[in-house]
Amino acid sequence: MPEWFSRGGIVMWPLLTCSIAAVAIIIERVWALQRKRVISTKLTEELQRQPRPADLTERVKALSQRDETVLAEMMRVSFAHSWLPKAENVEAVQAMARQIMSRLERGLTTLALVVELGPLLGLLGAVSGMVRVFGDVAKHGLADPVRISAGISEALVATFTGLSVSIPALVAYMYLRRRIDNLALEMERHVDELLAHLYH
């Protein structure tokens, strides 16, 4: 490990674990939340085609059966319950939407935990460093500046590292949260269009 890592004290190891977890979650979620994996362009174009063909329902249903996106999954639920009254179909779609949102948000709770833990672990390292400083002063007085500077260095390195882990994780969390909200709103709009066509 680099020398600066060793100077940060014992809290550097949990901070390293947090940073690895945050990077893994961010990469996986950015990959999973690509628009093409969530919303099918073919489905939306077919649904919004003007003028509407007479066999629109059958065409959209056939496309949704072959499609693996999240939107197609919600549409398949809507088609499967199309024999029910509209209100009950909406309830079935909403139940599926809650499950899908849980999948889309996977890992965000852990990422939020990293955001909270980073500064706290940095603060813990700072306190540990200052305890070390005062302990050395109590034992050896002010005659040995090297010992004193080692404790101060531990405090500063731990604090800096904690913030360096937390700030990028917070930015990523806010981006991913906003991305999920935008995708959810777009899916809701397209499913509403389908339901309106099914029950016109």
C-alpha positions in Angstrom: 0.0 0.0 0.0 1.2 3.6 -0.6 2.8 5.4 2.3 0.0 7.9 2.6 -2.5 5.1 3.0 -0.5 3.7 6.0 -0.4 7.2 7.5 -4.2 7.4 7.6 -4.5 4.7 10.3 -6.9 1.8 10.8 -9.9 3.6 9.3 -8.3 3.6 5.9 -9.3 -0.1 5.4 -13.1 0.4 5.9 -12.8 3.5 3.7 -11.1 1.4 1.0 -13.9 -1.1 1.3 -16.5 1.7 0.9 -14.8 3.1 -2.1 -14.6 -0.3 -3.8 -18.3 -1.0 -3.1 -19.3 2.4 -4.4 -17.3 2.0 -7.6 -18.8 -1.4 -8.2 -22.4 -0.2 -7.6 -21.9 2.9 -9.8 -20.5 0.9 -12.7 -23.2 -1.8 -12.5 -26.1 0.7 -12.2 -24.9 2.9 -15.0 -24.7 -0.2 -17.2 -28.2 -1.5 -16.0 -29.9 1.9 -16.4 -29.0 2.4 -20.0 -32.1 3.6 -21.8 -32.0 0.7 -24.3 -32.2 -1.8 -21.4 -35.2 -0.1 -19.8 -37.2 1.4 -22.6 -37.5 -0.1 -26.1 -37.4 2.4 -28.9 -39.2 0.0 -31.2 -42.1 -0.4 -28.7 -42.5 3.4 -28.2 -42.3 4.2 -31.9 -45.0 1.5 -32.6 -47.2 2.8 -29.8 -47.0 6.4 -31.0 -47.3 5.7 -34.7 -49.6 8.1 -36.5 -52.0 7.4 -38.1 -52.7 4.5 -35.7 -53.0 1.2 -37.6 -56.1 -1.0 -37.0 -54.0 -3.8 -35.7 -51.9 -1.6 -33.3 -52.7 -3.7 -30.2 -51.6 -7.0 -31.9 -48.4 -5.3 -33.2 -47.4 -3.9 -29.8 -48.3 -7.2 -28.1 -46.1 -9.1 -30.5 -43.2 -6.7 -30.0 -43.5 -6.8 -26.2 -43.4 -10.6 -26.3 -40.0 -10.6 -28.0 -38.6 -7.6 -26.2 -36.5 -7.9 -22.9 -36.7 -4.3 -21.7 -38.4 -3.2 -18.5 -41.1 -1.4 -20.4 -41.9 -4.5 -22.4 -42.3 -6.4 -19.1 -44.8 -3.9 -17.9 -46.7 -4.0 -21.1 -46.9 -7.8 -21.0 -48.6 -7.5 -17.6 -51.0 -5.0 -19.0 -51.9 -7.3 -21.9 -52.2 -10.3 -19.6 -54.8 -8.4 -17.5 -56.6 -6.8 -20.5 -59.7 -8.9 -19.9 -60.2 -7.2 -16.5 -61.8 -3.8 -16.0 -59.4 -0.9 -16.5 -59.0 -0.1 -12.8 -58.0 -3.7 -11.9 -55.5 -3.7 -14.8 -54.0 -0.5 -13.6 -53.6 -2.0 -10.1 -51.8 -5.1 -11.6 -49.5 -2.8 -13.6 -48.8 -0.7 -10.5 -47.9 -3.8 -8.5 -45.4 -4.8 -11.1 -44.1 -1.2 -11.3 -43.3 -1.4 -7.6 -41.3 -4.6 -8.1 -39.5 -3.1 -11.1 -38.6 0.1 -9.1 -37.1 -2.1 -6.4 -34.9 -3.7 -9.1 -33.9 -0.4 -10.7 -32.9 1.0 -7.2 -30.8 -2.0 -6.3 -27.6 -0.9 -4.7 -28.6 2.7 -4.1 -29.2 2.1 -0.4 -25.6 0.8 -0.1 -24.4 3.8 -2.1 -26.3 6.1 0.2 -24.7 4.3 3.2 -21.2 4.9 1.7 -22.1 8.6 1.4 -23.0 8.7 5.1 -20.1 6.5 6.3 -17.3 8.3 4.4 -17.3 11.5 6.5 -18.0 9.6 9.7 -15.0 7.3 9.2 -12.9 10.3 8.2 -13.9 12.0 11.5 -13.1 8.8 13.4 -9.7 8.8 11.9 -9.2 12.5 12.7 -10.2 11.8 16.4 -7.8 8.8 16.4 -5.0 11.0 15.1 -5.6 13.7 17.6 -5.7 11.2 20.5 -2.4 10.0 19.2 -1.0 13.5 19.2 -2.1 14.3 22.8 -0.8 10.9 23.9 2.6 11.5 22.4 2.7 15.0 23.9 1.8 13.6 27.3 4.6 11.0 27.1 7.4 12.9 25.4 6.4 16.6 25.6 6.9 18.9 22.7 10.5 17.9 22.1 9.7 15.4 19.3 7.9 17.1 16.5 8.1 14.0 14.3 5.7 12.1 16.7 3.3 15.0 16.8 3.3 15.5 13.0 2.5 11.8 12.6 -0.7 12.1 14.6 -1.7 15.2 12.8 -1.0 13.5 9.4 -3.2 10.6 10.4 -6.0 13.0 11.2 -5.7 14.9 8.0 -5.3 11.9 5.7 -8.3 10.1 7.2 -10.5 13.2 6.9 -9.4 13.9 3.3 -9.9 10.3 2.3 -13.4 10.1 3.9 -14.5 13.2 2.0 -12.9 11.9 -1.2 -14.9 8.7 -1.0 -18.2 10.4 0.1 -18.4 13.3 -2.4 -18.2 11.3 -5.6 -20.5 8.7 -4.2 -23.0 11.5 -3.4 -22.8 12.9 -6.9 -23.3 9.4 -8.4 -26.2 8.7 -6.1 -28.0 11.9 -7.1 -27.4 11.2 -10.8 -28.7 7.6 -10.6 -31.7 8.7 -8.5 -32.6 11.3 -11.1 -32.0 8.8 -13.9 -34.4 6.2 -12.3 -37.0 8.9 -11.8 -36.9 10.1 -15.4 -37.0 6.5 -16.7 -40.0 5.7 -14.4 -41.9 8.8 -15.6 -41.3 7.9 -19.2 -42.4 4.3 -18.7 -45.5 5.4 -16.9 -46.4 7.7 -19.8 -46.0 4.9 -22.4 -48.0 2.4 -20.3 -50.8 5.0 -19.8 -50.9 5.3 -23.6 -51.2 1.6 -24.0 -54.0 1.4 -21.4 -55.8 4.3 -23.1 -55.7 2.3 -26.4 -56.8 -0.9 -24.8 -59.8 0.7 -23.1 -60.8 3.3 -25.7 
